[in-house]
Amino acid sequence: MKYEWTSDLETGNSTIDEQHKQLITAINDLLDACSQGKGRDVLTKTTTFLYDYTAKHFADEEKLQLASQYPDYANHKQYHEGFKKVVREIMDQLEKEGPSLVLVSKVNTSIAGWLINHIKKEDVKVAAHIRSKA
């Protein structure tokens, strides 16, 4: 099941929204590869991109939070750290065991599911706070 960018994912912050779209595109590219029987072939590329890009995205997002004095910054940062740990664990498992359908599924559930939920529940609060300070 591909993920679609919908209005309920919009934070109203163009930088954050564009970065979220890039992350969703990477996940959808993996799902497309899976539907063509090539999921294991692109798994390493996808997880590496997700790890690197989320590190950049989270840093950008956290800078915005600090600049706007977001009151729940510490908790939000913990969510980000937890997510990076999950992605790192998947990358470590991939390195040890090689690509598998189990890992492809894990990326879809652990990474994509978390990301969509996080955007809808947490990032929209950050964006609303930033707008209120503007």
CORLINFEN-V517089 format. One record per residue. N is the residue number from 1. PSI is psi in degrees with one decimal (999 if undefined). OMEGA is omega as a letter, one per 30 degrees, with the letter a starting at -180 (* if undefined). NEAR is the number of other ideal C-beta (glycine too) atoms within 12 Angstrom. Layout:
N:PSI:OMEGA:NEAR
N:PSI:OMEGA:NEAR
This chain:
1:119.2:l:15
2:153.6:l:19
3:136.9:a:27
4:137.9:l:16
5:118.6:a:21
6:165.3:a:14
7:-27.1:l:12
8:-6.6:l:17
9:-10.9:a:29
10:130.5:l:21
11:-18.9:a:32
12:-6.3:l:23
13:114.8:a:30
14:-37.2:l:16
15:-50.5:a:22
16:-45.1:a:33
17:-42.2:l:27
18:-39.3:l:20
19:-40.1:l:29
20:-40.5:l:39
21:-39.8:l:25
22:-41.5:l:24
23:-43.5:l:40
24:-38.5:l:31
25:-42.8:a:24
26:-41.3:l:35
27:-42.9:l:40
28:-35.9:l:26
29:-39.5:l:27
30:-43.9:l:39
31:-37.7:l:28
32:-44.3:l:21
33:-39.1:l:26
34:-42.4:a:28
35:-18.6:l:16
36:8.7:l:13
37:18.2:a:12
38:16.4:a:19
39:-44.3:a:29
40:-29.9:a:25
41:-33.6:a:19
42:1.8:a:29
43:-45.8:a:37
44:-46.3:l:26
45:-44.4:a:23
46:-47.1:a:39
47:-37.3:l:37
48:-45.7:l:22
49:-47.4:a:26
50:-41.1:l:41
51:-50.3:a:29
52:-44.4:a:21
53:-37.2:l:31
54:-33.7:l:39
55:-44.7:l:23
56:-48.1:a:20
57:-47.7:a:36
58:-40.0:l:35
59:-43.9:l:20
60:-45.9:a:26
61:-41.4:a:40
62:-35.0:l:29
63:-43.3:l:19
64:-40.4:l:29
65:-44.5:l:31
66:-43.0:a:20
67:-32.8:a:17
68:3.6:a:24
69:49.5:l:14
70:122.7:a:27
71:-21.6:a:17
72:26.5:a:20
73:-47.5:a:25
74:-44.8:l:14
75:-42.4:a:19
76:-41.2:l:29
77:-38.6:l:22
78:-40.1:l:17
79:-45.5:a:29
80:-44.1:a:30
81:-40.2:l:19
82:-41.2:l:21
83:-45.5:l:34
84:-36.1:l:29
85:-42.7:l:20
86:-45.6:l:28
87:-41.9:l:37
88:-41.6:l:23
89:-39.8:l:22
90:-41.9:l:36
91:-41.1:l:30
92:-43.1:l:16
93:-39.6:l:23
94:-41.6:l:28
95:-39.9:a:16
96:-42.5:a:12
97:-14.1:a:18
98:169.2:a:15
99:141.6:l:29
100:163.9:l:20
101:-31.4:l:19
102:-43.5:l:19
103:-36.7:l:32
104:-44.9:l:34
105:-39.9:l:22
106:-40.6:l:30
107:-43.5:a:44
108:-43.5:a:32
109:-51.1:a:20
110:-36.8:a:28
111:-57.1:a:40
112:-45.7:a:38
113:-44.4:l:21
114:-45.8:a:30
115:-48.1:a:39
116:-46.4:l:29
117:-43.5:a:20
118:-44.0:l:33
119:-49.7:a:36
120:-36.3:a:21
121:-38.9:a:19
122:-48.2:a:33
123:-30.8:l:41
124:-32.9:l:26
125:-40.6:l:28
126:-48.6:a:41
127:-40.9:l:30
128:-40.7:l:21
129:-45.2:a:27
130:-43.3:l:28
131:-38.5:a:19
132:-22.7:a:14
133:-15.1:a:17
134:999:*:12
